[in-house]
Amino acid sequence: MRPGNKIVKPGAVRHHCGVGRHTAIVAAAFLAALAAVLARGQPRPSGPPSPPMEPASSDPLDLFAVMMPVFTHDRCANCHGGVDPHDESSNSHAGGFRPVDATCADSGCHTQTDDSNPETKWKTASPIHSFGGRTANELCKMQSDVADDLNSRRPDGYFHHLDTDFLIDLAFVGLSGGASDTAASPPMGKDAFLRAARAWLYLGAKCKPWTGSITQHETFASSYSFPLGGEGSATRVTVNEPAQRILTVDRVEGVSTYRINQGGHQHMLTVMQMEGCELTITSNSRWNGQNQAPERGHGNIRIRPDGSYTIRLVGPMEKTVTLDSGHASTNCPMTPPGSTADTTVLDWPQWKTTIHCPANFQQDPAGGNTIDCDLYDPRTNPRLKGTMTRTLRSHEDAPDPASWLEVSPVGISRADTGAQMPVTVVTTWDLKLPP
């Protein structure tokens, strides 16, 4: 309670405004609920909005939606348009019509307030701040405007209002004047509500989701030869294989759209030296992805209290088509094997990966593992932007799966020794909150 606020406590028994008489039990409960408000004493210090508890999603509207059960509860909604005591034709006010300049506390209804003090006077909000019938998005936009206005007067103006306003305190202990026999509190306690408010304010009190793009470019290439069967063998195998995958995620209005361009080609040449002649076998394997068209996927952004964040990507189901072919030629006195051709269609599960800022791996510029990103800061860096380069030889190189090519049709291990060959993954992201 603010210094100088006058609280008129109700007696054990009093009359409702037009709805009958309290029982002693109800009055005792009423006093206990009111005592919870008065026990706060001086208002808690309100500095700038502190970082939030770790949210499940850091899209502003998702954060605001956590507060919706309070905004839409009768204890809040009635004072914000649900009840109009100044409309003679309205039956919404249990105490009947009241003139605009009426003293509600002295009427015997709202005796927990002090109408002589502007800060504790029982009053309804202005029509432009009516909550009735508004969606979460509409109500978020309204509160965003209110936050901008109050924060322009003092840095923590909106949070200070939620934290110290006397009528809001009454709402959280379920008091509604003489309109009901029992206290009916919102489904969320005030401390939880304030934590949710901090999380929303930490994202700038905005309502539109993170918008921008993410690109992940994977490349792989091999070129080597070896004697089949070991040194001294008369048969030599040469392998050449390039492959790439370009994943592009566009995020607009909270919707993540994925486009995937991928493909590769393996050329294997086997030359067998025989007595005075040579047999050459050529094998080709060409594969291409079938997900070039935009498809819906998922993207979850999570910002933590220290400004670190993760971007979780879950793409669509994928499909690849591989065409294998081969032919042989020889100058030996023999008929070479006939040509072959075969097509393989493969379905792949949703590709899932996570971007971490800061990195969750040991940076090693010499080994091709780096990240350049800034932590989220609502004052100086309200943007998620970075570039990450990984050089991977197996999934064990990364705490999270970081390369789809490692599980693709690509032969990322040598045919002779089985040694893993590197896949280079370059990921860039640039996301911001629209005004």
Secondary structure, 3 states (H helix, E strand, C coil): CCCCCCCCCCCCCCECCCCCECCHHHHHHHHHHHHHHHCCCCCCCCCCCCCCCCCCCCCHHHHHHCCHHHHCCHHHHHHHHHCCCCCCCCCCCCCCCCCCCCCCCCCCCCCCCCCCCCCCCCCCCCHHHCCCCCCHHHHHHHHHHHHHHHHHHCCCHHHHHHHHCHHHHHHHCCCCCCCCCCCCCCCCCHHHHHHHHHHHHHCCCCCCCCEEEEEEEEEEEEEEEEECCCCCCCEEEEEEEEEEEEEEEEEECCEEEEEEEEEEEEEEEEEEEECCEEEEEEEEEEEEECCCCCEEEEEEEEECCCCCEEEEEECCCEEEEEEEEEEEEECCCCCCCCCEEEEEEEEECCCEEEEEECCCCCCEHHHCEEEEECCCECCCECEEEEEEEEEECCHHHCCCCCCCHHHCCCCCECCCCCCECCEEEEEEEEEECCC
